[in-house]
Amino acid sequence: MRAYVVRRLMLMLPMMIGITLISFFIIHLAPGDPTELLQDLNPNASPETVKKLRELYHLDKPIIAQYFLWLSEIIRLDFGSSFSMDARPVVDKIIERIPVTLLLNSISLVIVMAVALPLGVLSAVRRHSAFDRVTTWLVFFGFAMPTFWMALLLMMVFGVWLDWLPISGLTSINHNELSTWGKLTDYAWHLFMPTLVAGFTSLAGLSRFTRQNMLEVIRQDYVTTARAKGLSEGVVIYKHCLKNAMLPVVTIMALSIPGLIGGSVIFETIYSIPGMGQLFYQGVMARDYPLIMGILVMGSFLTLFANLLADVAYAFVDPRIHYE
């Protein structure tokens, strides 16, 4: 196992270089550059000023030269400074936004796991029952519903028509005047809709994966043998079946790690949540190349690392899998 992990970690380096190279060229395919935004905001900017900015940002060099300059800084773990007006270090901007996104997506993931696994197991055990049909309809409804449409619908219903929940931000105007319990309640009301949007689609997918794999496991001969020995249905389902049906769940959980940090561009932008998703969207709109690449590098590394964690976890979940 140790040799396998070392090999995978060594392979991550060329894969990261390939991912960053492709990403760097793709973001530069968009027409224009940050200096054009400066001219739009300040029509009186002189050509000399624009020229100096292009030289400062290395935009006057060929793209391949820009990439290697950027790569030489990344090797030193220097993500550079943002092209925005504040010119803050990219790392500082990312660190500032990570806690919000991590909190939001962690809560969503816990809720999804707590609801989706029992839902999938019960749907498999009660196959073709009314419960299974209702949950199947709800799951397909979740698959078909676009995230942005659901976010806007919840905002319209609960925030505008019923006026039950706030529709944007993390805190109310009088947040600092509230008690400790009041502040926690205020956070909870603001996070309710974003958390629901973040978790609904994931819940639909995970419950279906769990149901399908439980159905396959339940048909196995060793399950029939366990029942023939007189074991209770609960022991058969939750001790013998569920563990062997967990492989897809492990994959989904591992691939959720990048989302915990990377956030969601859609619902964070719609609900004005100051997280990583909104930061990435703002970086794209401002053509802030260092910020975009910094977030992409972090997301790519987490994705590759999550795949490694999933492969390692397979060996613990299923003893038939080994990497020797």
C-alpha positions as CSV (number, residue, x, y, z in Angstrom):
1,M,0.0,0.0,0.0
2,R,2.8,2.4,0.9
3,A,4.5,1.9,-2.5
4,Y,1.2,2.5,-4.3
5,V,0.6,5.7,-2.4
6,V,4.1,7.0,-3.2
7,R,3.7,6.2,-6.9
8,R,0.4,8.1,-7.0
9,L,1.8,11.1,-5.3
10,M,4.7,11.2,-7.7
11,L,2.3,11.0,-10.7
12,M,0.4,14.0,-9.3
13,L,3.2,16.3,-10.2
14,P,3.1,15.8,-14.0
15,M,-0.7,15.8,-13.9
16,M,-0.8,19.1,-12.1
17,I,1.6,20.6,-14.7
18,G,-0.6,19.4,-17.5
19,I,-3.8,20.7,-15.8
20,T,-2.3,24.1,-15.1
21,L,-0.9,24.4,-18.6
22,I,-4.2,23.7,-20.3
23,S,-6.1,25.9,-17.8
24,F,-3.6,28.8,-18.3
25,F,-4.1,28.7,-22.1
26,I,-7.8,28.4,-21.9
27,I,-8.4,31.4,-19.7
28,H,-6.2,33.5,-22.0
29,L,-8.4,32.5,-25.0
30,A,-11.0,35.0,-23.7
31,P,-10.8,38.3,-25.7
32,G,-9.2,41.2,-23.9
33,D,-7.1,41.5,-20.8
34,P,-7.3,43.3,-17.4
35,T,-5.9,46.5,-18.8
36,E,-9.0,46.9,-21.0
37,L,-11.1,46.9,-17.9
38,L,-9.0,49.7,-16.5
39,Q,-9.6,51.7,-19.7
40,D,-13.3,51.1,-19.4
41,L,-13.4,52.3,-15.8
42,N,-11.0,55.2,-16.5
43,P,-11.3,56.5,-20.1
44,N,-8.6,59.1,-19.3
45,A,-6.0,56.4,-18.7
46,S,-3.0,57.2,-21.0
47,P,-1.5,54.6,-23.4
48,E,1.7,54.9,-21.4
49,T,-0.1,53.9,-18.2
50,V,-1.7,50.9,-20.0
51,K,1.7,49.9,-21.4
52,K,3.3,50.0,-18.0
53,L,0.5,47.9,-16.6
54,R,0.9,45.3,-19.3
55,E,4.7,45.2,-18.6
56,L,4.0,44.9,-14.9
57,Y,1.6,42.0,-15.4
58,H,3.9,40.4,-18.0
59,L,1.0,40.6,-20.5
60,D,3.4,42.0,-23.2
61,K,5.2,38.6,-23.3
62,P,4.1,35.5,-25.3
63,I,1.6,33.2,-23.5
64,I,4.1,30.4,-23.1
65,A,6.6,32.8,-21.4
66,Q,3.8,34.1,-19.1
67,Y,3.1,30.5,-18.1
68,F,6.7,29.6,-17.2
69,L,7.0,32.9,-15.2
70,W,3.8,32.0,-13.3
71,L,5.0,28.4,-12.9
72,S,8.3,29.5,-11.4
73,E,6.4,31.5,-8.8
74,I,4.1,28.6,-8.0
75,I,7.0,26.3,-7.4
76,R,8.0,28.7,-4.6
77,L,4.4,28.5,-3.4
78,D,3.9,32.1,-4.4
79,F,0.5,32.6,-6.1
80,G,1.3,36.2,-6.9
81,S,-0.9,39.3,-6.4
82,S,-4.4,39.9,-7.7
83,F,-4.8,42.1,-10.8
84,S,-7.7,43.8,-9.0
85,M,-7.5,47.4,-7.7
86,D,-6.5,46.3,-4.2
87,A,-3.5,44.2,-5.6
88,R,-3.7,41.9,-2.6
89,P,-1.9,38.6,-2.5
90,V,-4.0,35.8,-4.0
91,V,-3.3,33.6,-0.9
92,D,-4.8,36.2,1.4
93,K,-7.9,36.5,-0.7
94,I,-8.4,32.7,-0.7
95,I,-7.7,32.3,3.0
96,E,-10.3,35.0,3.7
97,R,-13.0,33.2,1.8
98,I,-12.3,29.5,2.7
99,P,-13.9,29.4,6.2
100,V,-17.4,30.5,4.8
101,T,-17.3,28.0,2.0
102,L,-16.0,25.2,4.2
103,L,-18.7,25.8,6.8
104,L,-21.5,25.9,4.2
105,N,-20.4,22.8,2.3
106,S,-19.5,20.8,5.5
107,I,-23.0,21.4,6.9
108,S,-24.5,20.4,3.5
109,L,-22.4,17.2,3.3
110,V,-23.3,16.1,6.8
111,I,-27.0,16.5,6.1
112,V,-26.7,14.7,2.7
113,M,-24.9,11.7,4.3
114,A,-27.4,11.6,7.2
115,V,-30.4,11.6,4.9
116,A,-29.2,9.9,1.6
117,L,-27.8,6.7,3.1
118,P,-30.9,5.7,5.1
119,L,-33.1,6.8,2.2
120,G,-31.2,4.6,-0.3
121,V,-31.1,1.6,2.1
122,L,-34.9,1.9,2.8
123,S,-35.7,2.3,-0.9
124,A,-33.8,-0.9,-1.7
125,V,-35.3,-2.9,1.2
126,R,-38.8,-1.8,0.3
127,R,-38.4,-2.0,-3.4
128,H,-41.5,-1.3,-5.5
129,S,-43.4,0.0,-2.4
130,A,-45.1,3.3,-2.2
131,F,-42.1,4.7,-0.2
132,D,-39.8,3.6,-3.0
133,R,-42.0,5.2,-5.7
134,V,-42.2,8.5,-3.9
135,T,-38.5,8.7,-3.2
136,T,-37.7,7.7,-6.8
137,W,-39.9,10.5,-8.1
138,L,-38.3,13.0,-5.7
139,V,-34.8,11.9,-6.7
140,F,-35.5,12.3,-10.4
141,F,-37.0,15.7,-9.7
142,G,-33.8,16.6,-7.9
143,F,-31.7,15.4,-10.8
144,A,-33.8,17.4,-13.3
145,M,-33.9,20.6,-11.4
146,P,-31.2,23.2,-12.4
147,T,-29.3,24.6,-9.3
148,F,-29.7,28.2,-10.3
149,W,-33.5,27.7,-10.9
150,M,-34.0,26.1,-7.5
151,A,-32.0,28.8,-5.8
152,L,-34.1,31.6,-7.4
153,L,-37.4,29.6,-6.7
154,L,-36.5,29.3,-3.0
155,M,-35.5,32.9,-2.9
156,M,-38.9,33.9,-4.4
157,V,-41.0,31.6,-2.2
158,F,-39.4,31.9,1.2
159,G,-37.7,35.2,0.9
160,V,-40.2,37.3,-1.1
161,W,-43.7,35.8,-0.9
162,L,-43.6,34.3,2.6
163,D,-40.9,36.6,4.0
164,W,-39.6,33.9,6.2
165,L,-35.9,33.8,5.3
166,P,-33.3,36.4,4.3
167,I,-32.3,36.2,0.6
168,S,-28.7,37.3,0.6
169,G,-25.6,37.5,2.7
170,L,-24.5,35.8,5.9
171,T,-25.7,38.2,8.5
172,S,-28.5,40.8,9.2
173,I,-27.9,44.5,9.5
174,N,-28.2,44.4,13.3
175,H,-26.1,41.2,13.7
176,N,-23.5,42.8,16.0
177,E,-26.3,44.0,18.4
178,L,-27.6,40.4,18.9
179,S,-26.8,38.0,21.7
180,T,-24.6,35.0,21.1
181,W,-27.7,32.8,20.6
182,G,-29.2,35.5,18.4
183,K,-26.1,35.6,16.2
184,L,-26.1,31.8,15.8
185,T,-29.8,31.9,14.9
186,D,-29.1,34.7,12.4
187,Y,-26.3,32.6,10.7
188,A,-28.7,29.6,10.6
189,W,-31.5,31.6,8.9
190,H,-29.1,33.0,6.3
191,L,-27.5,29.6,5.6
192,F,-30.8,27.6,5.3
193,M,-31.5,28.2,1.6
194,P,-27.9,28.0,0.4
195,T,-27.4,24.7,2.3
196,L,-30.6,23.3,0.9
197,V,-29.6,24.2,-2.6
198,A,-26.1,22.8,-2.1
199,G,-27.3,19.5,-0.8
200,F,-30.5,18.7,-2.7
201,T,-28.8,17.5,-5.9
202,S,-26.1,15.6,-4.1
203,L,-28.7,13.9,-1.9
204,A,-30.6,12.7,-5.0
205,G,-27.5,11.2,-6.6
206,L,-26.1,9.6,-3.4
207,S,-29.4,8.0,-2.4
208,R,-29.8,6.5,-5.9
209,F,-26.2,5.1,-5.9
210,T,-26.9,3.6,-2.4
211,R,-30.2,2.0,-3.5
212,Q,-28.7,0.5,-6.7
213,N,-25.8,-1.0,-4.9
214,M,-27.9,-2.3,-2.1
215,L,-30.1,-4.1,-4.6
216,E,-27.1,-5.8,-6.2
217,V,-25.7,-6.8,-2.8
218,I,-29.0,-8.1,-1.5
219,R,-29.2,-10.6,-4.3
220,Q,-25.8,-12.2,-3.5
221,D,-25.6,-15.8,-2.2
222,Y,-23.9,-14.9,1.1
223,V,-26.9,-12.7,2.0
224,T,-29.2,-15.6,1.4
225,T,-26.9,-17.8,3.6
226,A,-26.9,-15.2,6.4
227,R,-30.7,-15.1,6.4
228,A,-30.8,-18.9,6.4
229,K,-28.6,-19.0,9.5
230,G,-31.4,-17.1,11.3
231,L,-29.8,-13.6,11.5
232,S,-32.2,-10.8,11.9
233,E,-33.0,-8.6,8.9
234,G,-31.3,-5.6,10.6
235,V,-28.0,-7.5,11.0
236,V,-28.2,-8.8,7.4
237,I,-28.9,-5.3,5.9
238,Y,-26.7,-3.1,8.0
239,K,-23.8,-5.4,8.9
240,H,-23.4,-7.6,5.8
241,C,-25.0,-5.6,2.9
242,L,-24.4,-2.0,3.6
243,K,-20.6,-2.3,4.0
244,N,-20.2,-4.0,0.6
245,A,-22.5,-1.4,-1.0
246,M,-20.4,1.5,0.2
247,L,-17.8,1.7,-2.6
248,P,-19.7,4.3,-4.7
249,V,-20.5,6.2,-1.5
250,V,-16.7,6.4,-0.7
251,T,-16.1,7.7,-4.2
252,I,-18.7,10.4,-3.9
253,M,-17.5,11.4,-0.4
254,A,-13.9,11.7,-1.6
255,L,-14.9,13.7,-4.7
256,S,-16.8,16.0,-2.4
257,I,-13.6,17.2,-0.8
258,P,-12.8,19.8,-3.6
259,G,-16.3,21.1,-3.3
260,L,-15.8,21.7,0.4
261,I,-13.1,24.2,-0.4
262,G,-13.9,25.3,-3.9
263,G,-17.5,26.2,-3.2
264,S,-20.3,26.7,-5.8
265,V,-20.2,29.6,-8.2
266,I,-24.0,29.5,-8.8
267,F,-25.6,29.6,-5.3
268,E,-22.8,31.7,-3.7
269,T,-23.3,34.3,-6.4
270,I,-27.1,34.2,-6.3
271,Y,-27.2,34.4,-2.5
272,S,-24.2,36.8,-2.2
273,I,-22.3,34.4,0.0
274,P,-18.7,35.7,0.3
275,G,-17.1,32.3,-0.4
276,M,-14.7,30.7,-2.8
277,G,-17.3,30.3,-5.6
278,Q,-18.2,34.0,-5.6
279,L,-14.5,34.9,-5.5
280,F,-13.9,32.7,-8.5
281,Y,-16.8,34.3,-10.4
282,Q,-15.5,37.8,-9.6
283,G,-12.0,36.8,-10.7
284,V,-13.3,35.5,-14.1
285,M,-15.4,38.6,-14.7
286,A,-12.4,40.8,-13.9
287,R,-9.9,38.6,-15.9
288,D,-7.9,38.3,-12.7
289,Y,-5.5,35.6,-14.1
290,P,-3.5,35.0,-10.9
291,L,-6.6,34.7,-8.8
292,I,-8.3,32.3,-11.3
293,M,-5.2,30.1,-11.5
294,G,-4.7,30.1,-7.8
295,I,-8.2,28.7,-7.2
296,L,-7.8,26.3,-10.1
297,V,-4.5,24.9,-8.7
298,M,-6.1,24.4,-5.3
299,G,-9.2,22.7,-6.8
300,S,-7.1,20.5,-9.1
301,F,-4.8,19.4,-6.3
302,L,-7.8,18.6,-4.0
303,T,-9.4,16.6,-6.8
304,L,-6.3,14.5,-7.4
305,F,-5.8,14.0,-3.7
306,A,-9.4,13.0,-3.3
307,N,-9.1,10.3,-6.0
308,L,-6.1,8.9,-4.1
309,L,-8.1,8.9,-0.8
310,A,-10.9,7.1,-2.5
311,D,-8.7,4.4,-3.9
312,V,-7.0,3.9,-0.5
313,A,-10.4,3.8,1.2
314,Y,-11.6,1.0,-1.2
315,A,-9.0,-1.3,0.3
316,F,-10.5,-0.8,3.8
317,V,-14.1,-1.1,2.7
318,D,-13.7,-4.1,0.5
319,P,-11.0,-6.6,1.6
320,R,-11.0,-8.1,-2.0
321,I,-9.2,-4.9,-3.2
322,H,-5.5,-4.6,-2.6
323,Y,-2.7,-2.7,-4.3
324,E,0.3,-4.9,-3.6
